[in-house]
Amino acid sequence: MKVLVVGGGGREHAIVKKLKENKAIDAIYALSGNGGMASDCICVPIGAKELDKITEFAVAEGVDYAVVAPDDPLVMGLVDKLENKGIKCFGPKKSAAIIEGSKVFSKNLMKKYGIPTAEYAVFDSAKEALLYLETAPVPTVIKADGLALGKGVIIAQTRDEAKNAVLEIMENKKFGASGNSIVIEEFLEGPEVSVLSFTDGKTVVPMVSSMDHKRAKDGDLGLNTGGMGTIAPNPYYTEEIAKECMEKIFLPTIEAMNNEGRTFKGCLYFGLMLTKDGPKVIEYNCRFGDPETQVVLPLLKTDLFSIMKAVTEERLSEIEIEFSKKSACCVIMASKGYPEHYEKGFEITIPESEKSSVYVAGAELLQGKLVTAGGRVLGVTAVEDSMENVNLQGNREKRD
């Protein structure tokens, strides 16, 4: 069995390591992978957005199954292309990936089907958006409609900040064409929860909940990033809240997508906020989160590949999925200066005894040495019986 994993970050490394546990898999290819993943799979230098090249490679190598992990290739329709060539995939088709690809679509979907979310307004012109902001309550949230590497959301504390955000996104094209339309959204307060879920379009199986940390530097002093660390399970996500989310958010979302003719099969990520009025959806992602995957998959006891095949074949209800009752914590080791300017090319040394708990993201092999090649470089994960027992102090000392 030959399996292809599209992507090259810490999330993909976590997926590859979990897939390796299935002995029926003879070879795992990662496109493009990274230098730190090379010991766990065969890395092929084809980018995640090079859809035709990925498809050609998969056909030529006789790939049996593909896992499309990043948002861009999903939204661009890579699953459609691969399935048209007879290659089974884990991940939604283009028509369903729009749930992340367009915030306007997802907000309108929630409104239409009564799924709890923040109040919002959609704008296609900066002039109309600025006029709306004259009387809109602040703080407020400004979101670019399309994908923006996880950075297309700006929380504006003042009216002037909100107006500047609109101009940056719509006039200065800070996020390119993703900002042709924007959503201006009610500012919600409460603990945030990330819930990844397996779904075959009929059954929904939530994974263990998690909480991520976005700001660089200790004490919330740094800028927002793609994620500086995660813990699982989320301490705020009780069984009672989970039941409410299943009834009011998870199942209604799957049913809504089916009703729209956009059946979702793959990993559907629910970004939630637990407000005083109950849980509400902040965002949907059409794939595994990063770095949430790095704490969720280490707690998964059921074989991941078996689950993925069940999703593809629409028999998820037949699989019993079990997660460990333990706790996990992931700390991101990032390049100095991230998420702004940072230098590359520094050698990385990972002790052999620690490799099983390290997920490599922004790194490459140069002359046989593993060196930094990105902002978020490593994800170091610990699993313990309880969160109180998780101790990453030694890793923090290495990072500093």
N, C-alpha and C positions, 0 to 999 in steps of 0.2 A: 504494500500500500504506500503510494507516494502522496504526500500532503504538501500543499503550498500555503505559506502564510504571507500575506501582503502587508508590508510595513517594516519599519526599522527602528522602533523605539523600545522603551522599557516595557510598555504594554505588550508589544509583540514578543519580547523576550520571555515575559511571564507566560504567555500563551504557548510558546514553543516548549518551554520547560514542562508545562503541564501535559502537552500532547505527547512528549517523549515517554510518559509513563505507560502509554498503550503499546504493547509489544507487537501489535499487528501492523504498526507503522514502520516501514523499512527505511524511508528517507523523508526528511523535512527540509523543504527549501524556504528561504526567507528572501523576499524581494522588497527592499534592497538589503534588509538586515543591517547589522553593523559589526564592527570589529570584535566587540565583546560577545556577540552571539555566535561567532564562528565555531566555537567549541561545542555548541549544542545543535547546530544545523548547518546546512549548506547555503551560504550567502551568495546571492546573485545580484550584480550591480545594475538592477533595473528599478527605476523610481516607481513609487506607488501610484503616480498619476499617468504613467506611460501605459495606458490601457491596452493598446494594440500589441506592444512588446510583451506585456505580461501574458496576454492570451496566446500569442505565438509560442512563448516559452512553455507554457503549460501544456499545450498540444504536442509540441515537439518532444517534451520529456515524459509524456504519458502520465501526467499528474491525474490522480484519481479524485482528489478532494481539495478544495481551496477555502481558506479562511481569510476573508477580507476584513481587516481590522480598522484601518483609518477612515475618517469621515469623507475625505475628498473622493477616493475611488468609488465609494458606495454611492455618493450623491451623483457622481458622473456616470454610473451605470456599469461598473465592472462585473457585478454579479450577473447581469443580463448577458453580457458578452461571453462570459465563461460558460454559463448554462446553455447558451446557444451552440456551444461547441461540445456539449455533452458532459461538461465537468460539473459535478455537484458542488454546491457552495454553502458556507455558513455566512449569512449576512443578508440584509434586505435588498430587494431589487430597487432600481432607481425610483420607481413610482412610490415606494414606501419610505425610502431614505429621505424624501422631502420633509419628513417630520422634523429632521434636524437641518436640512438644507435650506429651509425657509422658515424663519420665525413668524412671518406673516401667516403662512399656511398653518403652522401649529397653533398659533393664538386663535385664529379663526375656527380651527377644528374644535378647540376646547370650548369656545363660546357657543358654537352650534350644538354641541352635544352635552353641554352643562357640566363640563369637567372643571373643578375649581382651580382658578388661576388669578393672577393680578389683573385689575382693570387696565385697559390699554387703548391706544389709538394708533392708527397706521398712517404714514405719510409718504408720498412720492415726491414731494417738493420741499426744499428747505424753507421757503417762504411761508408755507402753510404750517410747518412744524414750529417755526419761530413764533408765529402768531398764536398758536395753541399754548406755547410755553409762557405767554404773558400772564395767563391766569391759572395755569396748571399748578397743582400742589408740588412743593419740594420738601425733601429730596425726591428725585425721580430717577428712573432708569432709562437710558437710551440704548437701543440695541440695533445693530446693523442686521438687515434681513438675512443675508447669506452667511456662509462660512467665513471665519476670519481668524483661524488658528487659535480659537478659544479666547480671543482678545477683543471681540466685537461688542462687548458690553461695557458701558460706562455708567457708573453710579454718580450722579451729579448732586452735590449737597446744596447748591444754590442755583438760582435762576440763570445767573451769568454762566456758571459751569455747564448748565444744560444747553444753553444757546451755543456755547463754544463747541460742545460735543456734536451738536447737529451740524455746525459748519465744517468741523473736521471730517465728519463721516460723509456728509452729502456733497459738500462743495470741494473740499480739499482731497476727497477720495482716500482717506487714511487706510481704509480696508478695501480699496478698489471697487469693483462692480457690486460687491456685497452690500455696499452702502447706498445703492440706488434707491432703495426703500428702507424705511426705519420703523421701529416700534418704540413708542414712548409709553412707558409702563409705570403703574403704581409701585411705589417703594414699599416692599413688604419687610416685616421684622420677625425674627424668631430663629431658632436653630435650623441649620441646613442639613439635609439628609440626601445621600446618593443611594439609589436602589437600582442595581443592574438586574435585569431579568431575562431569562430564557423564554422565548415564545415561538410557537410554530403557527401562529395566527388563530389558534383555537384555545390552547392552554397557555397560561402564564405561570411561570415558576420564578418568584423573586429569589435572588441570591442574598447572601448575608449583607446587611446594610453597612454603609461606611460614611465617613466624614472626611472631607479633604481640607487642606489648608493652602490658601492661595498666595499669601504675601511672602515675599522674600525677607530674609533677616529675622532675627528673634524679636519678640515683643511687638509683632505687627508693624514694624517700622519701615518695611520695604514696599516696593511696588507690587501690584497684582501680577501673578505669573500663571503659567499653565498648570501649576500645582506643585507645592513644595513638600507635600507629605499627606499621608492618610492613616486613619485608624479604622478598624472593623472589629466588632460591630459598633454602630453608632449608639452612644449611650442614651440618646434622646428618643430613639425609635423603639417604642414599646410594642408588645403584642397587640394591645388595643389599637394603637395607631396603625400598625401594619394591617389589621383587619379592615379598618376604615379606608385605608389607601387601596386595598384590593377591591372593595365594593364601589368606591367613588371615583377612583383614578385608573388603576391598572386595567381591570376588565373593561370599563367603559372606553378606554383608549383603544384597546384591541378591537372592540366591536365597532368603534367609530371608523377606524381604518378599513375594516372589512366593508362597512356600509359605503365608504367612499371608493370602493374598488381598488384599494391600495393595501392589500393584506401584508402584514409585517411578519417576517420570519427572520429570526436572528437574536441578537442581544439588543433589547430596548432599555435605554438608561433613563430613569426618572430622576430629575433633579428637583427636590422638594424643599419647601420651607414650612416649618411647623408654626403657623401663626396662631394668634389668640382665637381666630375664627375657624381653626382646623387646618389640616395639611393642604397646601396648594402647590401646583406645578410651577416651577421657575423655568424649566427648560426640559426638552427631550433631546437625547442623543441617540443616534441610530447604530450605536456600537459600544464596545467596552470602553470604559473611561480610563484615563491615564492621569494620575497614578492609582486610581481605585482598584484596577485589575491586580496590582501588585500586592494588595492585602486580601482581596476577595478570593482569588484562585488558590493561594496557599491554604485556605480553609476549606476548599472543596474536596470532599472525600470520594465522590462518585467520579468515574472516569470521564474526563472532559470530552474526548472524541466521541464516546458513545452518546453523550447528550447532544452534541452538535449534529450527529447523523440523525438522531431522533427528531430534532428540529427540522432538518431538511426534508425528512420523509413524513412530516406531520403526524408523528406518533409520540409526542412528548409526554402525553398522559400515561404512557406505558412505562416510563422511566421513573424510578424512585431516586430522587436527588437528595443527597445528604451533605450537610456542612458540619465541620467541627464546631464544638462549643467553645473552642479556645478564642483568643484575641490576637490580632495582628496589628503591627504598626510599621509603616514605611516612612523613612526619612530620605528626602532627595538631597544628593550631594551635587551642588551646582557650581558652575564657573563663576569666579569673582566678577561682579558687574552685571550678571544676569538679572533681569530680562532685557537690559539695554546692551551696551558695548561690553564685550568680553574677549579675551585672547584665547587662542586654541593651541594645541600641540603639546600640552603638558603630559608627561608620562603617568599612567595609572598603574598602580600595583594592587592586585587583589590577592590576598593570601588564599592558598588552595583550600584551607579549612572554612573559608567564608564564602566561596563561590556559589554554593547552593542557595544562599540568601541574598545574593546581589543580582539585580536586574540592570543590564547595561543599556543606556539610551544614546547620549551624544558622544560616541567614541568611534575611533577607527584604528586599523592596524597600519602602522608605518614602519617598514624595515623590521618587521617582527615584533614591534613594541606597540602596546595599546596606549593610545594618546587621546586627549580630549578633543572633541570635534563639534561640540554644541553647548547650549546653555545648561540644560538639565543633563547631567552626565551619568549618574548612577542612582538607583533606588535600592536602599538597604532595608530589608524587611526582617522583623523578628516576630516569632509566633510563641506565645506563652499561654499558660492556663487562664490568666486574667490580665487585664490591661495594667494593673498595678505592678505586675511582675515583669512587664516589658521594659528592658533596659538597653538603650542604644547609646549610652554615654560614651563608650569607647569609640563608637563610630563618629560621634560628634567631635571627639578630640582629634581623630584622624583628619576630619574635614577641615578643622580650624588650622 
